[in-house]
Structures are given as C-alpha cells and as structure tokens.
Amino acid sequence: MTERAVLAEETRVQEVPKVHFLTFGCQMNVLDSELALGRFLESGFERAGSVEEAEVVVLNTCSVREHAEERVFSRLGELRKEKERRPELVVAVSGCLPQRVGDGVFRRSPVVDIVVGTREFPRLPDLVREVRAGRGRTSALAAEPDVEFPRNVAAHPGGPHAFVAVMRGCDLHCAFCIVPTVRGPVASREPDAIVEEVRRLVERGVREVTLLGQTVNAYGYDLGRGPGAPRLSGLLRELSRIDGLARIRLVTNHAAYLTDDLIEAIATLPKMAEYLPVPMQSGSDRVLRAMRRGYTVDLYRKRIERLRAAVPDVELSSDWIVGFPGETEEEFETSERAVEEIGFLQNFVFQYSPRPGTAAAKMDDGVPREVKRERNNRLLAVAAKVAAARHARSVGAVEEVLVEGPSAKRPGRMAGRTDRNLLVLFEGPAALAGSTARVRILASTTGYLVGTLAA
C-alpha cells in the first residue's frame, strides 16, 4: 500500500465515530443498550471497547433507587477529565434517570450533551450528529406507547443468550415503584414480531432467550380480553416451535398473573426453564397492602403451591424490601420465615428508599437507617442458608448445562446454567461454549455448583 493510500485509510478510520455504552440497572436496560447500539451501527458508527476509544459515550441509566442514580452522577463526574482532554467527546444520558428528572441532568452535570428518555433511545444517532455539527445540547423525553424497536442482530454481543422484550411499561403502580412513571403504560408487542425476532437471533447462534417485561406474565392483557387474545402461554408455545432454540426464561413475574394456563405451559413445554422470578417483597399482609402489591401472603403461597404441584423441581427467586414505611420487627420476621418456608433459590434484598412521585414517598419513612441495614443483613443471612441447602440437593446428580463460556469466578473453568438457573462451574474445553453439556455435580456452595463432565 502506498503512503498516500495509508494516509487515506487512516483518515477514513478517524472519520468513523465510535460509540461506547455504560449500562446501569436491569435486564431491560441491557437490552435497550443493545438495541440503541444497533441503531448506531446502522447509522455508520462503530463499537468502541472503552471510553478512551470512543467519540460518543452513552450512559443508559436506572432510577429505581436513589443509589442507582448517584452511581450515574458519580460516573459522569469521572468523565469530566476525559471531556476536558477531548472537548469533542459527546456524552449522552439515556433511560430512566432523564425520563424522571428531564433537563435536570444538564444542570447537575456540565459534561452531558444529550438526554434521552426510555422510549426515545432509537433517535440517539441523529441527536449525536446534531451535537457534533455544533447545534448544542439537546433532549428527547417523550414517553409514547410505541413498543416496536427494530433489532439489528449484529449488535448482539455474542454468546448463547439474548434478552427479548415482549412488552414495555407497567400499570400496577406499586406504592414504592417509579417504573410506571419512567417507563410509561403497558404496551405488549404483537406475537408475530417477537417470534420473528427470536428466529433471527437463533440464526445468529443464540440458544436461550429471556423474555422481558416489568410484569412479563401480564403479557397480552392490553391487546384484548376475549377468546384468542394473545397471552404469554400462547406465545411460549409459538416460540417453543423454533428449531435451534433450547431454552426460554421469563423475567419478571407477578403472583396475581401466575395463571393455570401459564403454569401448564411451563410444565409441558420442554424448552421452558424450571425457574421463575416471582417477587414477594414482604411476608406481611399489612405491608403488602401498603405497598399496593395486589395479593396477600395466602394468595401468593397458593399460586406457588399450584406451580410446584405441576413443576415439582421449579426454583424461585424473589425481591424483598426491608424497612418499608411502618414495618415493625414482627412484620419483618414474617419475611424471614417466608424465605425459609417457600425456599427461594435466589433473594435480592433492598433497603427501602423513597422515590419522588411514588405513593410511598408521602408516607412517614420512620424506620431508622441503621434498622434497615440490620434487617437487610439478617434477611441476606437467612437467604444464604436457604440457597446453600437448595444448591446442595444437586450434589451427586448429573445436570444438563447450557455452557455460557469461561468462568469469571474461577479462571480455568467453564460456566453454564441448568434449566433451574443453577450456576455450574466445571473443567472443559472452551469449544463447549454455546452447547449443552452433561455435568456430574461434585460439590456446592451458596451461589454455585462445582462438577466434572459426565462420561
């Protein structure tokens, strides 16, 4: 290549802007970052491996708790030096935080050029071009009910797993939750669009999909109520017919929508994972009423009993809030007992913090911070004991594991998950990634199993 050609190539490379995403929060945010990256790739941008390599940095944010928002502003503070070094760097903040505070992000952080809400992120490439053209700061914060965001599968990061949104928004308005405010009302996608998206992902090598929704088992209720109206159980049957798809997971479920037809689908469709996140939040009926959860402890238990009668080996996970306004010591102890009695494999425990605009923010947050912290630690200790016991049940068994790749926890070992979402670490070749392996379980811990390839 001549010197002129080399210079031309270097100029061309420099002219192709690169984008890097920093994603905070839930699985839906992870998916939204991937969808937005796909738009950038279609618009002539390239993917950057780090902030330092990028001309554009997008922080896709969470607003579910105050701590989540503060993490974002802390990261923006760290970007100040990079922005001073490279004033042309474009910094965008997308997702729930700007949807909640709007242009307040600009006032809080001078490094931000663009703020984009939860349903405007597909516009990011165009907004970046406007900023790079010298048109100044800009924002897009509408929360329209549009729910179809075409997916560029080239943006998938690789590996056997993919997230797929089946719906967006939430209508439940739990007293503590900001999601309906920042994510908008429920809007379910049409089944055909979801099936086609999963087909394209499978063609790219995906073996497992996790269907996402704020209340995923309420899928379809906004599309119709009569016979033949879309429901999650019917969608699962359609997806199960896709050749090459090995496993289907669901995140997150609500006890009130754990219906008989959904339980039957989980029990009878071989591709359905025997693992279900069904947040209980509290073991106290009074606290559940104050939270506006829409079920009692008895209803929750009965739905889980019906599920386990149909799927005896199913594993469950739950979210818990400790220190909700007015929670007494006795009410907290009902949550401790519920973790043990129901036997959750995984428990995600959070100390209550008020979110502006929610019903609970108007309540007297009378539980002292040190009491919340103490209850948080106690519930985690109970959860760890239960998790250790449930993991130990697999020792000696041979489990079928969908191999994800090299373990981040134990270098030199491969990692994968059973259909009950048990993490398994074992020695094996890297070529197993994306395939299914039979692993004999030799030992267990609180959070994972250790095994060896079965003969």
C-alpha positions in Angstrom: 0.0 0.0 0.0 1.4 3.4 -0.9 2.0 6.2 1.6 -1.0 8.1 0.2 -3.3 5.1 0.5 -2.1 4.5 4.1 -3.0 8.2 4.9 -6.3 7.9 3.2 -7.1 4.8 5.2 -6.1 6.4 8.5 -8.3 9.4 7.6 -11.2 7.1 6.8 -10.8 5.3 10.2 -10.6 8.6 12.0 -13.8 9.8 10.3 -15.9 6.8 11.5 -17.1 7.7 15.0 -17.1 5.0 17.7 -19.6 4.6 20.5 -19.3 3.0 23.9 -22.2 2.2 26.3 -22.1 2.2 30.1 -25.2 0.4 31.3 -26.7 0.6 34.7 -29.7 -1.3 36.2 -32.0 -4.1 35.0 -32.0 -6.5 32.1 -34.3 -4.2 30.1 -31.6 -1.6 30.2 -29.1 -4.1 29.0 -31.4 -4.9 26.1 -32.1 -1.2 25.4 -28.3 -0.5 25.1 -28.0 -3.4 22.6 -31.0 -2.0 20.6 -29.5 1.5 20.6 -26.1 0.2 19.6 -27.8 -1.5 16.7 -29.1 1.9 15.5 -25.6 3.4 15.8 -24.2 0.5 13.7 -26.8 1.0 11.0 -26.0 4.8 11.0 -22.3 4.3 10.2 -20.9 4.3 13.7 -18.6 1.6 15.1 -18.5 -0.1 18.5 -15.7 1.1 20.9 -14.2 -1.2 23.6 -13.8 1.6 26.1 -14.5 5.2 26.9 -11.0 6.2 25.8 -11.5 4.7 22.4 -14.9 6.4 21.9 -16.1 9.6 20.3 -19.5 9.0 21.9 -20.3 7.7 25.3 -23.8 6.7 26.3 -24.8 6.1 29.9 -28.0 4.1 30.0 -29.4 4.7 33.4 -31.6 3.3 36.2 -33.8 5.3 38.5 -35.4 2.6 40.6 -33.4 3.7 43.7 -31.5 6.8 44.8 -28.3 4.9 45.0 -28.6 3.8 41.3 -29.0 7.5 40.3 -26.0 8.6 42.4 -23.8 5.9 40.7 -24.6 7.6 37.3 -23.7 11.1 38.5 -20.5 9.7 40.1 -19.5 8.2 36.7 -20.3 11.5 35.0 -18.0 13.2 37.4 -15.3 10.8 36.4 -15.9 11.6 32.7 -15.2 15.3 33.4 -11.4 14.9 32.9 -11.9 12.9 29.7 -14.2 15.7 28.4 -11.6 18.3 29.4 -9.0 16.4 27.5 -11.3 15.8 24.5 -13.9 18.6 24.3 -15.3 17.0 21.1 -16.4 13.9 23.1 -20.2 13.5 23.1 -21.8 12.3 26.3 -25.4 11.1 26.3 -27.5 10.0 29.2 -30.5 7.8 28.4 -33.1 5.8 30.1 -35.0 6.1 33.4 -33.0 8.9 35.1 -33.5 11.5 32.4 -37.1 10.3 32.0 -37.6 11.2 35.7 -35.6 14.4 36.0 -35.5 15.7 32.4 -33.2 18.5 31.7 -32.2 18.4 35.4 -29.4 16.1 34.2 -27.9 19.1 32.4 -28.0 21.2 35.5 -26.4 18.5 37.6 -23.6 17.6 35.2 -22.0 20.0 32.8 -20.4 17.2 30.7 -23.7 15.9 29.3 -24.6 16.9 25.8 -27.8 14.8 25.2 -30.5 13.4 27.5 -32.9 10.8 26.1 -35.8 9.0 27.7 -36.8 5.4 27.9 -38.6 5.3 24.5 -36.6 7.8 22.5 -33.2 6.0 22.5 -33.6 5.0 18.8 -33.1 8.7 18.0 -29.6 8.8 19.6 -27.5 8.6 16.4 -29.4 11.5 14.9 -29.1 13.6 18.1 -25.3 12.8 18.3 -24.9 14.1 14.7 -26.7 17.3 15.7 -24.3 17.8 18.6 -21.3 17.0 16.5 -22.5 19.6 14.0 -22.3 22.3 16.7 -26.0 22.7 17.4 -25.6 22.5 21.2 -27.2 20.4 23.9 -30.4 18.5 23.0 -33.0 16.3 24.6 -35.8 13.9 23.7 -38.1 12.8 26.6 -41.4 11.8 25.1 -42.9 8.6 26.6 -45.1 7.5 23.7 -46.7 4.0 23.9 -44.7 2.8 20.8 -43.1 -0.5 21.7 -41.6 -1.8 18.4 -37.9 -1.1 18.2 -36.5 -2.9 15.2 -33.5 -5.0 16.2 -30.2 -5.2 14.5 -28.9 -8.6 15.5 -25.4 -7.5 14.5 -25.3 -5.6 17.8 -25.8 -8.8 19.9 -22.6 -9.2 22.0 -22.3 -12.9 21.1 -22.8 -16.0 23.2 -25.8 -18.3 23.5 -28.1 -16.0 25.4 -30.2 -13.0 24.4 -32.8 -10.7 26.1 -36.1 -10.1 24.2 -38.6 -7.5 25.3 -42.2 -8.8 24.9 -43.8 -5.7 26.5 -42.8 -2.4 28.0 -44.2 -0.2 30.7 -46.3 -1.1 33.8 -49.8 -0.2 35.0 -49.6 -1.7 38.5 -48.4 1.4 40.4 -46.9 -0.3 43.4 -46.5 2.3 46.1 -42.7 2.2 46.2 -42.1 1.9 42.4 -41.0 4.6 40.0 -41.2 2.3 36.9 -44.7 3.3 35.7 -43.6 7.0 35.8 -40.4 6.5 33.8 -41.3 3.5 31.6 -44.9 4.6 30.7 -48.1 2.5 30.5 -48.1 -1.2 29.4 -47.7 -1.9 25.7 -47.4 -5.5 24.6 -45.8 -6.4 21.3 -47.6 -8.4 18.7 -46.7 -12.1 18.9 -45.5 -12.4 15.3 -42.9 -9.7 15.8 -41.5 -11.4 18.8 -41.3 -14.8 17.1 -39.6 -13.3 14.1 -37.0 -11.5 16.3 -36.2 -14.8 18.2 -35.9 -16.6 14.9 -33.3 -14.1 13.7 -31.4 -14.4 17.0 -31.3 -18.2 16.8 -30.0 -18.0 13.2 -27.1 -16.0 14.7 -26.3 -18.7 17.3 -28.5 -17.8 20.3 -29.7 -20.9 22.1 -31.5 -19.3 25.1 -33.8 -16.3 25.3 -35.1 -14.4 28.4 -38.4 -12.8 27.7 -38.6 -9.4 29.5 -41.4 -7.3 30.9 -41.9 -5.3 34.0 -44.7 -7.8 34.7 -43.9 -10.3 31.9 -46.8 -12.7 32.8 -49.3 -9.9 32.2 -48.2 -10.0 28.5 -51.1 -9.6 26.1 -53.8 -8.4 28.5 -53.7 -4.9 26.9 -54.1 -6.5 23.4 -57.5 -8.0 24.1 -59.7 -9.9 26.7 -61.7 -12.2 24.6 -61.1 -15.8 23.4 -58.0 -16.0 21.2 -56.4 -12.8 22.6 -52.6 -13.0 23.0 -51.4 -14.4 26.3 -47.9 -15.4 27.4 -48.8 -19.1 27.4 -49.6 -19.0 23.7 -46.5 -17.0 22.9 -44.4 -19.6 24.7 -45.9 -22.4 22.6 -45.1 -20.5 19.4 -41.5 -19.8 20.5 -41.0 -23.5 21.5 -41.6 -24.5 17.9 -38.4 -22.6 16.8 -35.7 -25.1 15.8 -32.4 -24.4 17.4 -33.9 -22.6 20.4 -33.0 -24.7 23.5 -34.4 -22.7 26.5 -36.8 -19.9 27.4 -36.7 -17.9 30.6 -39.1 -15.3 32.0 -38.3 -12.0 33.9 -40.1 -10.7 36.0 -43.4 -12.3 37.1 -46.2 -11.2 39.3 -48.1 -13.6 41.6 -51.5 -12.3 40.5 -50.8 -13.3 36.9 -49.5 -16.8 37.7 -52.4 -18.4 35.9 -53.3 -22.0 35.3 -52.6 -21.7 31.5 -49.1 -20.3 32.2 -48.4 -23.0 34.8 -49.4 -25.6 32.3 -47.1 -24.2 29.6 -44.2 -24.2 32.0 -44.9 -27.8 33.0 -45.5 -29.2 29.5 -43.1 -27.3 27.2 -39.7 -29.0 27.3 -37.9 -25.7 26.4 -39.3 -23.8 29.4 -36.8 -23.2 32.1 -37.9 -24.5 35.5 -37.0 -21.3 37.2 -39.3 -18.3 37.9 -38.6 -14.9 39.4 -41.8 -14.1 41.4 -41.0 -11.2 43.8 -42.9 -11.4 47.1 -41.4 -8.2 48.5 -42.7 -8.8 52.1 -44.2 -11.6 54.2 -46.7 -9.3 55.9 -50.2 -8.7 54.6 -50.3 -5.2 56.1 -47.1 -4.3 54.4 -48.2 -5.8 51.1 -51.4 -3.7 51.3 -49.4 -0.6 52.0 -47.1 -1.5 49.0 -50.2 -2.0 46.8 -48.9 -5.3 45.6 -52.3 -6.7 44.7 -52.0 -10.0 46.6 -52.0 -11.5 50.1 -49.4 -13.9 51.6 -52.1 -16.6 51.3 -52.7 -15.9 47.6 -49.0 -15.9 46.9 -48.5 -19.2 48.7 -51.4 -20.8 46.9 -50.1 -19.8 43.5 -46.7 -21.2 44.3 -48.3 -24.4 45.6 -50.1 -24.8 42.3 -46.9 -24.1 40.3 -44.9 -26.7 42.4 -47.7 -29.3 42.0 -47.2 -29.0 38.3 -43.4 -28.4 38.2 -42.0 -30.1 41.3 -38.4 -29.1 40.7 -39.0 -25.5 39.9 -36.7 -22.9 41.5 -37.9 -19.5 42.5 -36.3 -16.1 43.2 -37.7 -13.1 45.0 -37.1 -9.4 45.6 -37.5 -8.1 49.1 -37.8 -4.6 50.5 -36.9 -4.2 54.2 -37.7 -1.1 56.2 -40.8 -0.1 54.2 -42.6 2.8 56.0 -44.2 1.4 59.2 -42.6 -2.0 59.0 -42.4 -3.4 62.5 -40.0 -6.0 63.8 -42.7 -8.6 63.8 -43.6 -7.8 60.2 -40.0 -8.1 59.2 -39.8 -11.5 60.8 -42.6 -12.7 58.6 -40.3 -12.1 55.6 -37.5 -14.1 57.3 -40.0 -17.0 57.7 -41.3 -16.7 54.2 -37.8 -17.1 52.7 -37.3 -20.3 54.6 -40.8 -21.7 54.2 -41.1 -21.1 50.4 -37.5 -21.9 49.8 -36.2 -19.3 47.3 -33.1 -20.2 45.4 -32.2 -16.5 45.0 -33.2 -13.5 47.0 -32.4 -9.8 46.1 -32.8 -7.7 49.2 -33.1 -3.9 49.2 -33.4 -1.3 51.9 -36.4 0.9 51.3 -35.6 4.4 50.0 -38.3 6.9 48.9 -38.6 7.7 45.2 -40.1 11.1 44.3 -43.6 10.9 42.8 -44.5 7.5 44.3 -47.3 6.9 46.8 -44.8 5.7 49.4 -42.8 8.9 49.3 -45.8 10.6 51.1 -45.6 8.0 53.9 -43.7 8.5 57.1 -40.4 6.8 56.5 -40.0 6.1 60.2 -37.7 3.0 60.1 -34.2 4.3 61.1 -31.4 3.7 58.6 -29.5 1.5 61.0 -32.5 -0.7 61.5 -32.9 -1.1 57.7 -29.3 -2.0 57.4 -29.6 -4.6 60.2 -32.7 -6.2 58.7 -31.0 -6.2 55.3 -28.1 -8.2 56.7 -30.4 -10.6 58.6 -32.5 -11.4 55.6 -29.4 -12.0 53.5 -28.1 -14.4 56.1 -31.4 -16.4 56.0 -31.4 -16.3 52.2 -27.8 -17.6 52.1 -28.7 -20.6 54.4 -31.7 -21.5 52.2 -29.7 -21.1 48.9 -26.9 -23.3 50.3 -29.4 -26.0 51.1 -31.1 -25.8 47.7 -27.8 -26.0 45.8 -26.7 -29.0 48.0 -29.6 -31.0 46.7 -27.9 -31.4 43.3 -24.7 -32.9 44.6 -24.2 -36.4 43.1 -26.7 -35.7 40.3 -25.9 -35.3 36.6 -27.2 -31.9 35.4 -27.7 -30.8 31.8 -25.9 -27.4 31.5 -26.1 -24.8 28.8 -22.5 -23.6 28.6 -22.1 -19.9 28.6 -18.2 -19.7 28.4 -15.2 -19.3 30.6 -16.0 -18.7 34.3 -15.4 -15.2 35.6 -15.4 -16.6 39.2 -12.9 -19.4 38.7 -10.3 -18.9 35.9 -9.6 -22.1 34.0 -13.2 -23.4 34.4 -16.2 -23.2 32.2 -19.5 -21.8 33.4 -23.1 -22.6 32.5 -26.6 -22.9 33.9 -29.1 -25.7 34.4 -32.7 -25.1 33.4 -33.4 -24.3 37.1 -30.9 -21.5 36.8 -28.2 -23.2 39.0 -24.8 -21.9 38.0 -22.3 -24.7 37.4 -18.5 -24.5 37.1 -16.5 -27.3 35.6 -13.3 -28.1 33.7 -13.8 -28.4 30.0 -12.7 -27.1 26.6 -13.7 -23.5 25.5 -15.3 -25.1 22.4 -18.2 -26.1 24.6 -19.5 -22.5 24.8 -23.0 -22.3 23.3 -23.6 -26.1 23.6 -25.2 -28.3 26.1 -23.1 -30.5 28.4 -23.9 -33.2 31.0 -22.0 -32.4 34.2 -21.8 -34.5 37.3 -22.1 -32.3 40.4 -19.3 -32.9 43.0 -19.8 -30.0 45.4 -22.0 -27.0 46.1 -21.7 -23.5 47.6 -24.2 -20.8 48.5 -24.1 -19.5 44.9 -23.0 -22.2 42.5 -22.2 -25.9 41.9 -18.9 -27.5 41.0 -18.8 -30.5 38.8 -17.0 -32.5 36.1 -18.0 -33.6 32.6 -20.0 -36.8 32.8 -18.9 -39.7 30.8 
